[in-house]
């Protein structure tokens, strides 16, 4: 299995240095059923316009079928994020997997509208970016038990206990508190 390992961090994916661009010409010319797996181990990668990745690892398997090439990818990486509770910068782990068909011609094209390029150079960057963005958590957390910020003074409750009541009663509802039995 070919392994792609980069020594220097890559600031931006471009047409000259792109670890997600794969020459599949030899697979296209093989018999149906032939497959090849490519491994990725990229320390730093920026997928424009908005996705910064570190430690991108995974595999992409290309299989030759009568309709075209089926790409099956399993990838994981880390991306900078802001914790939704305490607002600290955190390194968010993300992972994705997808299967897409690069069709030989218009007759075999699927909903994803992917055609096998004439030069047989498949660039997985757009697909990787979209699938990783879809798998980002809606509420990123620095840790599962993050206590967040104090609603009264704004202190980081993970670092200090400010002593404020974290469940203040809405002043409009405070008369209802008087209805509660103090023994409860």
BAFI-3210 file (N, C-alpha, C; in Angstrom, 3 decimals, decimal comma, padded with zeros to 6 digits):
// residues 184
n [1|2|3|4|5|6|7|8|9|10|11|12|13|14|15|16|17|18|19|20|21|22|23|24|25|26|27|28|29|30|31|32|33|34|35|36|37|38|39|40|41|42|43|44|45|46|47|48|49|50|51|52|53|54|55|56|57|58|59|60|61|62|63|64|65|66|67|68|69|70|71|72|73|74|75|76|77|78|79|80|81|82|83|84|85|86|87|88|89|90|91|92|93|94|95|96|97|98|99|100|101|102|103|104|105|106|107|108|109|110|111|112|113|114|115|116|117|118|119|120|121|122|123|124|125|126|127|128|129|130|131|132|133|134|135|136|137|138|139|140|141|142|143|144|145|146|147|148|149|150|151|152|153|154|155|156|157|158|159|160|161|162|163|164|165|166|167|168|169|170|171|172|173|174|175|176|177|178|179|180|181|182|183|184]
n.u [000,836|000,649|001,995|001,410|003,322|004,090|006,791|007,036|004,814|001,776|000,580|-001,587|-003,887|-003,023|-002,584|-000,018|001,113|-000,598|-001,810|-004,121|-004,715|-004,936|-003,465|-005,169|-004,982|-003,852|-005,640|-007,990|-007,386|-007,266|-008,744|-012,272|-013,196|-010,680|-008,795|-007,335|-005,713|-005,078|-003,088|-003,258|-001,366|-001,079|000,426|-000,370|-002,961|-004,703|-007,875|-009,310|-012,305|-012,192|-011,334|-009,156|-006,876|-005,299|-003,110|-004,276|-005,471|-005,924|-007,627|-008,138|-009,928|-009,958|-011,995|-012,363|-015,114|-017,700|-019,160|-017,522|-015,134|-015,211|-014,937|-013,963|-013,701|-012,100|-011,539|-009,788|-009,212|-007,977|-009,281|-009,187|-011,353|-013,948|-014,894|-018,232|-019,252|-017,337|-015,852|-013,168|-010,321|-010,083|-008,960|-010,574|-011,602|-012,377|-014,106|-014,769|-016,531|-017,017|-018,609|-018,288|-019,078|-017,072|-017,979|-017,655|-018,822|-021,514|-023,821|-023,567|-023,529|-024,079|-026,162|-024,313|-022,859|-020,220|-017,628|-015,184|-012,072|-010,466|-007,686|-007,228|-006,647|-007,707|-009,047|-009,505|-009,981|-012,258|-014,411|-013,525|-013,388|-016,138|-017,431|-016,104|-016,815|-019,556|-019,553|-018,671|-019,129|-022,163|-022,161|-019,333|-017,124|-014,687|-014,152|-016,074|-017,371|-017,395|-017,841|-018,487|-019,171|-019,740|-022,994|-023,505|-021,105|-019,310|-017,025|-014,704|-015,925|-014,626|-012,099|-012,329|-014,361|-016,799|-018,873|-021,408|-024,947|-025,932|-028,339|-030,215|-033,311|-035,831|-036,887|-039,562|-040,840|-040,453|-042,502|-043,792|-042,106|-042,664|-044,910|-044,058|-043,606|-041,626|-040,579|-040,097]
n.v [-001,177|002,203|004,886|008,145|010,473|013,489|015,684|018,453|020,976|021,677|024,639|025,384|023,826|023,369|023,440|022,491|021,190|018,826|016,715|015,263|014,737|012,283|010,060|008,031|006,628|004,104|002,427|002,854|001,671|-000,963|-004,247|-004,706|-004,768|-004,602|-003,028|-000,410|000,816|003,865|005,506|008,136|010,527|013,352|016,108|018,902|020,788|022,961|023,542|025,461|027,465|027,638|025,611|024,367|021,852|019,383|016,618|014,824|011,759|008,575|006,485|005,925|004,076|002,953|001,472|-000,335|-000,313|-001,315|001,032|003,111|004,593|003,671|005,416|004,934|006,347|006,792|008,910|010,867|013,691|016,690|019,833|023,360|024,742|026,479|026,146|025,582|026,100|027,211|028,888|028,605|028,050|025,021|021,776|020,108|016,859|015,229|013,041|011,153|009,279|008,187|007,203|007,421|007,644|007,989|008,614|007,015|008,093|010,249|008,672|007,021|008,641|009,829|011,199|012,867|013,967|013,459|013,124|011,101|012,552|013,586|013,501|011,644|012,356|012,492|014,722|014,739|016,732|018,666|016,912|015,776|018,070|018,890|016,624|016,415|018,874|018,478|016,576|017,875|018,629|020,135|021,499|022,164|020,949|021,503|019,542|016,739|017,153|019,913|022,836|025,389|028,960|031,271|032,439|034,790|036,331|035,680|034,150|031,473|028,439|026,037|026,581|028,073|028,500|030,655|031,058|031,937|031,515|029,234|028,895|031,164|032,686|033,713|037,024|037,604|035,300|034,946|035,382|032,932|031,298|031,824|030,341|027,799|025,217|025,705|023,498|021,615]
n.w [000,000|-000,908|000,934|002,034|003,415|004,889|005,445|006,004|007,296|005,573|004,320|002,619|000,450|-002,830|-006,446|-006,856|-004,597|-003,185|-000,994|-001,165|-003,747|-006,151|-008,397|-010,434|-012,743|-013,363|-012,101|-013,474|-015,882|-015,207|-014,626|-013,976|-010,593|-009,550|-006,979|-004,999|-002,127|-000,543|001,847|004,243|005,976|007,212|008,602|008,847|007,328|005,224|004,121|001,891|002,017|004,791|006,595|008,835|009,415|011,460|011,934|010,003|009,170|007,621|005,195|001,704|-000,482|-003,727|-006,072|-009,049|-011,138|-013,494|-013,922|-013,131|-010,873|-007,537|-004,613|-001,362|001,675|004,812|007,314|009,771|011,877|013,478|014,470|015,074|017,544|019,347|022,651|023,474|025,950|027,819|026,262|025,612|023,516|021,781|020,768|018,469|017,833|014,822|012,617|009,673|007,182|003,877|000,787|-002,591|-006,089|-008,885|-011,924|-015,134|-017,420|-018,577|-018,483|-016,282|-014,131|-010,779|-008,111|-006,870|-008,882|-009,794|-012,012|-013,600|-013,939|-017,008|-016,988|-015,064|-012,462|-009,367|-007,122|-003,831|-002,020|-002,027|-001,365|001,069|002,665|002,724|003,872|006,359|007,501|007,735|009,728|011,951|015,395|016,580|018,955|020,121|022,649|025,207|027,035|028,117|030,579|030,958|032,829|032,111|031,900|034,588|035,078|036,332|036,997|034,991|035,323|034,739|035,429|035,505|036,379|038,735|041,699|041,973|043,690|043,089|042,624|040,270|039,117|038,816|039,776|037,628|037,812|037,244|037,838|040,504|042,518|042,496|043,880|046,517|046,930|047,322|049,676|052,511|053,791|051,899]
ca.u [000,000|001,416|001,741|001,777|003,699|004,744|007,720|006,758|003,386|001,241|-000,308|-002,773|-003,969|-002,979|-002,397|001,349|001,305|-001,907|-001,753|-005,400|-004,848|-004,453|-003,437|-005,852|-004,939|-003,578|-006,841|-008,959|-006,998|-007,289|-010,005|-013,304|-012,934|-009,375|-008,864|-006,086|-005,934|-004,071|-003,103|-002,930|-000,832|-000,694|000,481|-001,132|-003,598|-005,744|-008,793|-010,000|-011,912|-012,399|-011,099|-007,766|-006,789|-004,012|-003,118|-005,219|-005,072|-006,996|-007,416|-009,091|-009,848|-010,571|-012,324|-012,803|-016,392|-018,097|-019,697|-016,467|-014,340|-015,861|-014,003|-014,412|-012,711|-012,227|-010,569|-009,930|-008,318|-008,287|-009,458|-009,408|-012,751|-014,176|-015,823|-019,522|-019,598|-016,374|-015,297|-011,735|-009,910|-009,873|-008,607|-011,736|-011,404|-013,471|-013,891|-015,820|-016,370|-017,946|-018,459|-018,746|-018,744|-016,575|-018,547|-016,892|-019,489|-022,775|-024,844|-023,365|-023,377|-024,993|-026,609|-023,176|-022,371|-018,770|-017,128|-013,759|-011,372|-009,779|-006,277|-007,259|-006,163|-008,865|-008,769|-010,476|-010,082|-013,620|-015,229|-013,039|-013,814|-017,582|-017,810|-015,613|-017,647|-020,839|-019,375|-018,283|-020,218|-022,857|-021,781|-018,019|-016,782|-013,280|-014,241|-017,482|-017,944|-017,082|-018,827|-018,851|-018,954|-020,733|-023,989|-023,550|-019,879|-018,549|-015,810|-014,616|-016,251|-013,671|-010,896|-012,603|-015,742|-017,071|-019,876|-022,721|-025,982|-025,941|-029,713|-030,978|-034,739|-036,320|-037,643|-040,992|-041,389|-040,118|-043,666|-044,136|-041,249|-043,341|-045,945|-043,447|-043,538|-040,227|-040,166|-039,699]
ca.v [000,000|003,435|005,756|009,529|011,124|014,754|016,147|019,845|021,313|022,285|025,727|025,482|022,886|024,027|022,461|021,988|020,266|018,474|015,309|014,595|014,508|010,927|009,604|006,735|006,139|002,668|001,714|002,986|000,736|-002,331|-004,966|-004,436|-005,503|-004,216|-001,917|000,038|001,650|004,901|005,960|009,544|010,944|014,727|016,844|020,154|020,980|023,987|023,362|026,744|028,745|027,785|024,420|024,106|020,502|018,841|015,155|014,151|010,375|007,743|005,748|006,050|002,878|003,133|000,189|-000,201|-000,960|-000,977|002,399|004,083|004,281|003,899|005,880|004,728|007,036|006,814|009,933|011,554|014,841|017,642|021,193|024,285|025,089|027,203|025,416|026,268|026,424|028,094|029,747|028,390|027,372|023,606|020,995|019,235|015,678|014,964|011,862|010,962|008,230|008,380|006,405|008,179|007,073|008,855|007,937|007,020|008,949|010,864|007,645|006,390|009,679|009,730|012,500|013,708|014,604|013,311|012,454|010,788|013,540|013,054|013,256|010,611|012,918|012,765|015,579|014,455|017,890|019,173|015,929|015,676|019,295|018,866|015,572|016,755|019,959|017,900|015,774|018,701|018,695|021,423|022,142|021,639|021,091|021,236|018,241|016,380|017,692|021,343|023,536|026,640|030,252|031,687|033,300|036,051|037,140|035,309|033,403|030,108|027,563|024,928|027,043|028,627|028,496|032,038|031,035|032,417|030,539|029,048|028,784|032,286|032,656|034,832|037,888|037,553|034,078|034,874|035,189|031,511|030,689|031,991|029,334|026,521|024,929|025,760|022,183|020,821]
ca.w [000,000|-000,890|002,077|001,797|004,651|004,594|006,465|006,333|007,321|004,363|004,686|001,783|-000,663|-004,132|-007,512|-006,886|-003,491|-002,676|-000,578|-001,411|-005,193|-006,383|-009,781|-010,478|-014,119|-013,410|-011,653|-014,570|-016,936|-014,680|-014,773|-012,971|-009,369|-009,009|-006,029|-004,387|-000,949|-000,286|003,233|004,444|007,269|006,895|009,870|008,783|006,028|005,180|002,995|001,742|002,592|006,228|007,407|009,218|009,962|011,884|012,112|009,105|008,955|007,106|003,958|000,601|-001,313|-005,033|-006,695|-010,437|-011,451|-014,867|-013,978|-012,833|-009,690|-006,251|-003,589|000,015|002,512|006,269|007,695|011,052|011,993|014,542|013,978|016,185|017,808|020,591|023,511|023,525|027,330|028,509|025,215|025,437|022,288|021,995|019,594|018,288|016,997|013,884|011,777|008,686|006,177|002,765|-000,416|-003,754|-007,391|-009,960|-013,091|-016,389|-018,400|-018,138|-018,259|-014,968|-013,103|-009,639|-007,591|-006,470|-010,109|-009,907|-013,213|-013,586|-014,763|-018,177|-016,654|-014,020|-011,196|-008,513|-005,974|-002,777|-001,110|-001,828|-000,656|002,445|003,355|002,951|004,809|007,696|008,025|008,123|010,933|013,103|016,371|016,631|020,208|020,504|024,058|025,522|027,693|028,263|031,812|031,067|033,654|031,445|032,547|035,572|034,446|037,070|036,880|033,798|035,665|034,229|036,547|035,519|037,057|040,065|042,172|042,356|044,743|042,652|042,321|038,822|038,651|039,358|039,466|036,834|038,720|036,937|038,412|041,935|043,392|042,563|044,890|047,800|047,026|047,695|051,103|052,896|054,278|050,732]
c.u [000,884|001,017|002,234|002,057|004,486|005,617|007,375|005,255|002,970|000,302|-001,619|-002,727|-003,938|-002,662|-000,996|001,600|-000,062|-001,887|-003,054|-005,689|-004,173|-004,552|-004,013|-005,847|-004,711|-004,781|-007,893|-008,665|-006,986|-008,655|-010,986|-013,056|-011,593|-009,564|-007,473|-006,437|-004,761|-004,211|-002,667|-002,423|-000,237|-000,715|-000,391|-001,714|-004,679|-006,574|-009,628|-011,500|-011,861|-012,045|-009,612|-007,723|-005,384|-004,195|-004,189|-004,681|-006,265|-006,609|-008,488|-008,880|-010,619|-010,758|-012,859|-014,080|-016,735|-018,619|-018,621|-015,642|-015,132|-014,774|-014,645|-013,336|-013,102|-011,139|-010,864|-008,900|-008,694|-008,414|-009,655|-010,892|-012,807|-015,223|-017,103|-019,907|-018,646|-015,645|-013,787|-011,483|-009,624|-009,535|-009,678|-011,391|-012,630|-013,101|-015,059|-015,518|-017,399|-017,611|-019,072|-018,302|-018,262|-016,937|-017,632|-017,487|-020,808|-023,856|-024,757|-023,334|-024,457|-025,415|-025,457|-022,507|-020,851|-018,424|-015,641|-013,043|-010,607|-008,319|-006,111|-006,634|-007,388|-008,408|-009,869|-010,725|-011,506|-014,518|-014,824|-013,499|-015,305|-017,984|-017,299|-016,433|-019,011|-020,736|-018,851|-019,432|-020,855|-022,466|-020,423|-017,727|-015,302|-013,148|-015,716|-018,129|-017,585|-018,211|-019,249|-018,525|-020,073|-021,695|-024,068|-022,316|-019,024|-017,270|-015,873|-014,812|-015,377|-012,443|-011,156|-014,084|-016,024|-018,147|-021,250|-023,663|-026,087|-027,344|-030,536|-032,441|-035,102|-037,189|-039,150|-041,656|-041,149|-041,347|-044,091|-043,306|-041,912|-044,428|-045,397|-043,412|-042,052|-039,716|-039,670|-038,312]
c.v [001,244|004,269|007,144|010,176|012,377|015,182|017,554|020,079|021,989|023,411|025,714|024,380|023,697|022,994|021,881|020,941|019,988|017,002|014,553|014,418|013,175|010,594|008,189|006,136|004,646|001,844|001,724|001,949|-000,717|-002,970|-004,544|-005,338|-005,159|-003,047|-001,610|000,962|002,596|005,349|007,413|009,745|012,332|015,546|018,104|020,305|022,036|023,748|024,626|026,557|028,770|026,593|024,176|022,748|020,211|017,343|014,466|012,761|009,607|007,034|006,116|004,832|003,152|001,756|000,447|-001,001|-000,629|000,460|003,470|003,630|004,626|004,270|005,683|005,327|006,957|007,754|010,470|012,670|015,625|019,017|022,113|024,630|025,868|026,436|026,233|026,673|027,430|029,032|029,639|027,740|025,917|022,927|019,929|018,075|015,504|013,747|011,752|009,735|008,492|007,428|007,195|007,477|008,178|008,142|008,057|007,992|009,450|009,822|007,043|007,383|009,537|011,134|013,423|014,383|014,528|012,510|012,207|011,793|012,872|012,739|012,202|011,060|013,292|013,581|015,358|015,655|018,405|018,199|015,819|016,879|019,228|017,815|015,863|017,885|019,432|017,116|016,569|018,720|020,085|022,218|021,570|021,926|020,783|019,899|017,986|016,988|019,164|022,054|024,874|027,871|030,529|032,657|034,660|036,905|036,786|034,546|031,995|029,159|026,321|025,297|027,517|028,513|029,888|032,138|031,529|031,253|030,435|028,904|029,934|032,199|033,908|035,708|037,855|036,343|033,974|034,786|033,723|030,791|030,755|030,930|027,970|026,386|024,921|024,423|021,302|021,222]
c.w [000,000|000,323|001,744|003,139|004,299|005,751|006,932|006,403|006,025|004,750|003,907|000,738|-001,950|-005,195|-007,550|-005,800|-002,888|-002,290|-000,815|-002,902|-005,509|-007,863|-009,806|-011,875|-014,220|-012,933|-012,763|-015,656|-016,473|-014,920|-013,689|-011,772|-008,746|-008,045|-005,488|-003,242|-000,773|001,160|003,294|005,860|007,043|008,186|009,902|007,390|006,159|003,930|002,866|001,548|004,115|007,096|007,607|009,900|010,441|012,081|011,278|008,810|008,380|005,833|002,945|-000,295|-002,601|-005,663|-008,098|-010,641|-012,903|-014,995|-013,756|-011,645|-008,433|-005,252|-002,222|000,918|003,976|006,769|009,090|011,098|013,246|013,901|015,175|016,306|019,117|021,388|023,654|024,945|027,973|027,559|025,058|024,084|022,623|020,675|019,429|017,362|016,102|013,038|010,811|007,845|005,089|001,635|-001,562|-005,032|-008,318|-011,258|-014,307|-017,398|-017,821|-017,824|-016,862|-013,821|-012,025|-009,207|-007,220|-007,670|-010,271|-011,152|-013,063|-014,480|-015,910|-017,879|-015,548|-012,704|-010,361|-007,313|-004,939|-001,854|-000,944|-001,058|000,811|003,245|003,701|003,988|006,221|008,307|008,477|009,434|012,123|014,107|016,387|017,870|020,617|021,978|024,265|026,249|027,987|029,499|032,032|031,815|033,051|032,257|033,540|034,896|035,129|036,784|035,669|034,082|035,069|035,405|036,578|036,336|038,479|040,392|042,709|043,431|044,335|042,381|040,801|038,245|039,232|038,915|038,688|037,740|038,452|037,564|039,922|042,842|043,505|043,615|046,258|047,997|047,450|049,205|051,511|053,413|053,135|050,397]
res [x|x|x|x|x|x|x|x|x|x|x|x|x|x|x|x|x|x|x|x|x|x|x|x|x|x|x|x|x|x|x|x|x|x|x|x|x|x|x|x|x|x|x|x|x|x|x|x|x|x|x|x|x|x|x|x|x|x|x|x|x|x|x|x|x|x|x|x|x|x|x|x|x|x|x|x|x|x|x|x|x|x|x|x|x|x|x|x|x|x|x|x|x|x|x|x|x|x|x|x|x|x|x|x|x|x|x|x|x|x|x|x|x|x|x|x|x|x|x|x|x|x|x|x|x|x|x|x|x|x|x|x|x|x|x|x|x|x|x|x|x|x|x|x|x|x|x|x|x|x|x|x|x|x|x|x|x|x|x|x|x|x|x|x|x|x|x|x|x|x|x|x|x|x|x|x|x|x|x|x|x|x|x|x]
***
